[in-house]
Structure formats: C-alpha cells, structure tokens
Amino acid sequence: MKRTNDQPLKDVLARLVRREGMRQPLLEVRIREIWHQDMGDYINRYTRFLRLKGGVLEIGITSSGLRDELHYSKTKITSFLNERLGEEVIQDVVIRS
C-alpha cells in the first residue's frame, strides 16, 4: 500500500507548534539559549531576558555603562539573533533598567 500523504517531519512539527500556541514560548527559550551561549560572561552577568512581544525583545540590565553600549548595538543584536534563529523574529530591542 502506497502512502500519498508523506510530509517532512519538520513541516508537521512546525504546524503543530503554530496550532497549539507553542511558537512564542519556544522562541523565547531559543533566544535565552543563544543569549547565554554567545554573549559572554560579562554581558550575561548584568543582563536578563524579559520577554519577546510583537517582535520586540525586552532585555533587563543592571549596569548603566553596559546599557548604553547595548543601546548603541541594538541593530547588531537584532541582526545577530535573527541570523542565529534562522528567521526574522526580532524587529527591535528594548533595553530596560
């Protein structure tokens, strides 16, 4: 008996994630992982991920000097994270104290 509805597992899982409302939480987990792996100990020590809402990534920070540096690097951070995610998820980064 020949199957006629073969689909790649990646496509099936993507539809399931969208349908069940799991996309947003999974994106947030992936962003946290990328941030902690790639930003380095110094930045991780003074930052915390707050949330991703409507394409805006909110990051909390406890160092005013680092806040200014990250504020001027928002475009770079956005491009880097979107590249690592493999899709254009983040349109803006907001740095909160």
N, C-alpha and C positions, 0 to 999 in steps of 0.2 A: 504494500500500500504506500503510495507516494504522498508525502506531505506537500501541501500547497501554501501553507502559511508560515514558512520558516522566516524568522526575523533575527537580526543580530541581538544578542543579549544586551548590549549597550543601549540599543533603542528601546527595548522592552523596559529596562530599568529606568531609563530617563522618563518614559511616560508614566511609570508607576510613581516615581518621585514627585512629578508635577501633579498628578491626580490626587495623591494623598497629602499634599501640602508639606512635603518634607524638603523641598528645594531650599528654602530660606535657612532653616537650621543647618542643613548640610553645607551650604555656602559659608555660613559663619564659622563652622568647625574648620573647614578648609582654610579660611583666611587666618584664623588663630594659629593653625599649624604652620602655615607659610610664614607668618609674622615671627613666631618664636624660633623657627629654624633659620631664617635668613636675615633677620635684623640685627643680630648680635646681642651679647650680654648687656652692654651698656644701655642700649635702647630698650631692651626688654625689662631692665631693672626699673625704669622710670615710666613705662607705658602700660596701659591695659586696654584691651579691646572692649568697647562698649556695645556697639551694635551696627548692623547694616540695615538701613531702611531706605527704600526707594532709590537705591543706587548711591546713597550717601553713607560712607564709612565713618563712624564716630570713634575716635580714639581718645582715651583719657591720658593725661600726662601730669607728672608731679615735679618736673624740672622746667623752670621758665626759660633757661637757655636752650634746652633741647626743644622746647615747644616752638621757639622762634625758628630754630633750624629746620624742624619738621614742617612748619608752616610754609617756609620758602621752598620746600621739596615736595609739596603736595602733588604736583603734576608727575614728578618722577615716581613717587609712591604709588599713585593711581596706575600708571603705565606698568610698573613692575608687578603689582599684584594681579592686574588683569592678564598680563602675559603668563604668569605662573598658574592662574586659574584656567587659562585656555579660552577665555571668553570675556567680553566687555560687560562686567558686572558692576564695577565701581565707576561712577561718574565724577564724584567729588570726595574729598577727605576733609573732615572737620576735626580740629584739634581742640579738646576741652581740658580745662584745668581742674 
